[in-house]
Amino acid sequence: MSSSSTRRSNNRTRVKLYTLNEERQWDDRGTGYVTCVAPTRSNTSYSIIVKSEVDGSTLLESQIQLNANYQKQQETLITWSEGEKYDLALSFQEKVGCDYIWENICDVQGKNSSSFLISANNLTNDSAIYESDDNCGESNENYLSPTITLPLVDLSQLHDICNLFSPDKVRDAARRDLLARAIESGNYIRKLIELFHACEDSENIDALHQLYEIIRSIFYLNKSTLFEIIFSDAIIMDIIGCLEYEPQLTMKTKRNHREFLNKKATFKEVIPIGNQELLNKIHQTFRIQFVQDAILPAPSLFEENLLSTMNSVLFFNKVEIVTLLYEDPKFLSQLFAALKDDNLLDEKRKDLMLFLKEFCVFSQTLQQQNRDNFFQVRIQLMRLHRQNYSL
């Protein structure tokens, strides 16, 4: 392969580039096309290069590092860190583009992007550890890393499980990785949820307090693959149930989050949304935001860093939601047409205005050009449908 050729393919793939700022918020650095380029010198590695779609300037040139912790989140996002305070993210327009770059990263690091490596000593028990395609980041020498054997999920083992996930042990990055892989491979979270149901039915408060500590620590493992499990429709309400049993609160003062979500927090579809995938993303984003704002305790600086992946998932969910709504040719017109209706009930009008307000807040996640276009469209529609209503 010549030194000037791209790795495997010279197809350009459309992406958005983000960097994490000092306030732990993602900044949009522009949209362009990404390639994986072969090294020009013998002592260098393949590089990820992003060229601006506007003027062809270089937005990013990053060598793929053997020991960097690259993570593939969902199907169209790759994140990694360069140095202690420089985090990067590539959000792909198409899944195939994300897969192409991910395969290149894993090839450089000596990993197989589409298979699992299972420890031979743990093939038959619940603590099997594997290298998954969602986490390339260790050097070739450490490919067969030590494993952690998790205790069986049983009431008699709950104290040992709680000790395994104690805050002092979660602080170590390498240990967090091993714990996360063990949890994924053993279907561990679902088994913890089954134990939670048994403990709640029997009103075993001590065990419920321990399960609270365990589930909270799993959040601080900071792994996107675990968040996909935690925030899935199948178990999210049970996860929230576990987090009701904070040891510092009595049964009389504990927060009934499930009751609030099931009976008081109702979803109002003020404008019909026919895209079921978009609706699911909206529901998931609300749950993540609720857990972050109302359930998890105010984080210390250390804990805030450990929740960076959840913050990233939340941010990119909002980007996807507002982009899909903004690109719907009928959505904004229907919204302002509804506001123009003289026969609209005040309560309905208030709901529409609240939705518009939240939509504008979400729009801050758009790329600068799209954000400007969105507000221009909004201003034009508001002029056409001006109403003397306010919240």
Residue pairs with C-beta under 8 A, 6 or more apart in sequence:
1 7
1 38
2 38
3 38
3 39
3 40
4 37
4 38
4 40
5 37
5 38
6 35
6 36
6 37
6 38
7 36
7 37
7 38
7 46
7 104
7 107
8 36
8 100
8 103
8 104
9 100
10 35
11 35
11 100
12 33
12 34
12 35
12 51
13 33
13 34
13 35
13 92
13 93
13 94
13 96
13 97
13 100
13 101
14 31
14 32
14 33
14 34
14 53
14 92
14 93
14 94
14 97
15 31
15 32
15 33
15 34
15 50
15 90
15 91
15 92
15 93
15 97
16 28
16 30
16 31
16 90
16 91
16 319
16 367
17 28
17 29
17 30
17 31
17 32
17 50
17 59
17 60
17 88
17 89
17 90
18 26
18 27
18 28
18 29
18 88
18 89
18 90
18 91
19 26
19 27
19 29
19 86
19 87
19 88
19 89
20 26
20 27
20 86
20 87
20 88
20 89
20 308
21 27
22 85
24 304
24 305
24 308
24 311
25 315
26 89
26 312
26 315
26 316
26 365
28 365
28 366
28 367
28 368
29 59
29 60
30 52
30 54
30 59
30 367
31 52
31 53
31 54
31 367
32 50
32 51
32 52
32 53
32 54
32 59
33 50
33 51
33 53
34 48
34 49
34 50
34 60
34 90
34 92
34 97
34 101
35 48
35 49
35 51
36 46
36 47
36 48
36 49
36 64
36 100
36 101
36 104
37 46
37 47
37 49
38 46
39 45
39 46
39 47
44 63
45 63
45 64
45 65
45 66
45 108
46 63
46 64
46 104
46 108
47 61
47 62
47 63
47 64
48 60
48 61
48 62
48 63
48 64
48 90
48 101
48 104
48 105
49 58
49 60
49 61
49 62
50 58
50 59
50 60
50 61
50 90
51 57
51 58
51 59
52 58
52 59
60 88
62 82
62 88
64 104
64 105
64 108
64 109
65 82
66 108
66 109
66 110
66 139
66 140
67 137
67 138
67 139
68 80
68 81
68 82
68 137
69 80
69 81
69 135
69 137
70 78
70 79
70 80
70 102
70 105
70 109
70 135
70 136
70 137
71 78
71 79
71 80
71 134
71 135
71 137
71 223
71 224
71 309
72 78
72 98
72 102
72 133
72 134
72 135
72 136
72 224
73 79
73 134
73 224
73 309
73 312
73 313
73 316
74 224
74 228
74 313
74 316
75 95
75 98
76 91
76 92
76 93
76 94
76 95
76 97
76 98
77 89
77 90
77 91
77 92
77 98
77 312
77 316
78 89
78 90
78 92
78 98
78 101
78 102
78 105
79 87
79 88
79 89
79 90
79 309
79 312
80 87
80 88
80 137
81 87
81 88
82 88
87 308
89 312
89 316
90 98
90 101
91 316
91 319
92 98
92 101
99 113
102 113
102 133
102 136
103 113
105 113
105 136
106 112
106 113
106 133
106 136
107 113
109 136
109 137
109 138
109 139
109 140
110 140
110 143
111 131
111 136
111 143
112 133
113 133
113 136
114 133
115 133
116 130
116 131
116 132
117 130
117 131
117 143
117 144
118 128
118 129
118 130
118 185
119 128
119 129
119 130
119 144
119 147
121 147
122 128
122 129
122 147
122 149
125 149
126 150
126 152
126 153
126 186
126 187
126 188
126 191
127 147
127 148
127 149
127 150
127 182
127 185
127 186
128 182
128 185
128 186
129 145
129 147
129 148
129 178
129 181
129 182
129 185
130 181
130 184
130 185
131 143
131 181
132 181
132 184
132 225
134 224
134 225
135 177
135 181
135 223
135 225
137 177
138 145
145 174
145 177
145 178
146 178
147 178
147 182
148 164
148 175
148 178
148 179
148 182
149 182
150 161
150 164
150 179
150 182
150 183
150 186
150 188
151 157
151 160
151 161
151 164
153 161
153 188
153 191
153 192
153 194
153 195
154 195
155 195
155 198
155 199
155 204
155 207
158 195
158 207
158 210
158 211
159 210
161 210
161 214
162 210
162 213
162 214
164 179
165 179
165 213
165 214
165 217
165 218
166 213
166 217
167 217
167 220
169 175
170 176
170 179
170 217
170 220
170 221
170 306
171 302
176 220
176 221
176 222
176 223
177 223
179 221
180 221
180 223
180 225
180 226
182 188
183 189
183 218
183 221
183 226
184 225
184 226
184 229
189 218
189 226
189 229
189 230
189 235
189 239
190 229
190 235
192 211
192 214
192 215
192 242
193 235
193 238
193 239
193 242
195 207
195 211
196 208
196 211
196 238
196 241
196 242
197 238
199 207
199 208
199 211
200 208
200 241
205 245
205 251
208 242
208 245
209 245
209 246
209 247
211 242
211 245
212 242
212 243
212 244
212 245
212 246
212 247
213 247
215 239
215 242
215 243
216 243
216 296
218 226
218 230
219 230
219 296
219 306
219 307
219 310
220 303
220 306
220 307
221 306
222 306
222 307
222 308
222 309
222 310
223 309
224 309
224 312
224 313
227 288
227 309
227 310
227 313
229 235
230 236
230 239
231 239
231 284
231 287
231 288
231 313
233 280
233 283
236 287
237 258
237 261
237 262
240 257
240 258
240 261
240 287
240 290
240 291
240 295
241 257
241 258
243 257
243 291
243 295
243 296
244 254
244 255
244 256
244 257
244 258
245 254
246 254
246 255
249 255
255 295
257 290
257 294
257 295
261 290
265 286
265 290
267 282
267 283
267 286
268 351
268 355
270 335
270 338
270 348
270 351
270 352
270 355
271 331
271 334
271 335
271 338
271 352
271 355
272 334
273 279
273 282
275 324
278 321
278 324
278 325
281 317
281 320
281 321
282 321
284 317
285 314
285 317
285 318
285 321
288 310
288 313
288 314
288 317
289 314
292 307
292 310
292 311
292 314
296 307
299 306
299 307
315 365
318 362
318 365
319 365
319 366
321 362
322 359
322 362
322 363
322 365
322 366
323 366
323 370
325 331
325 359
326 332
326 363
326 366
326 370
326 374
332 377
332 378
332 381
333 381
335 352
335 355
335 356
335 381
336 381
336 382
336 384
336 385
337 385
338 344
338 348
338 352
339 349
339 352
339 353
339 385
339 387
339 389
340 384
340 385
340 387
344 352
349 389
350 391
353 389
353 390
353 391
354 391
357 391
360 378
363 371
363 374
363 375
364 371
366 374
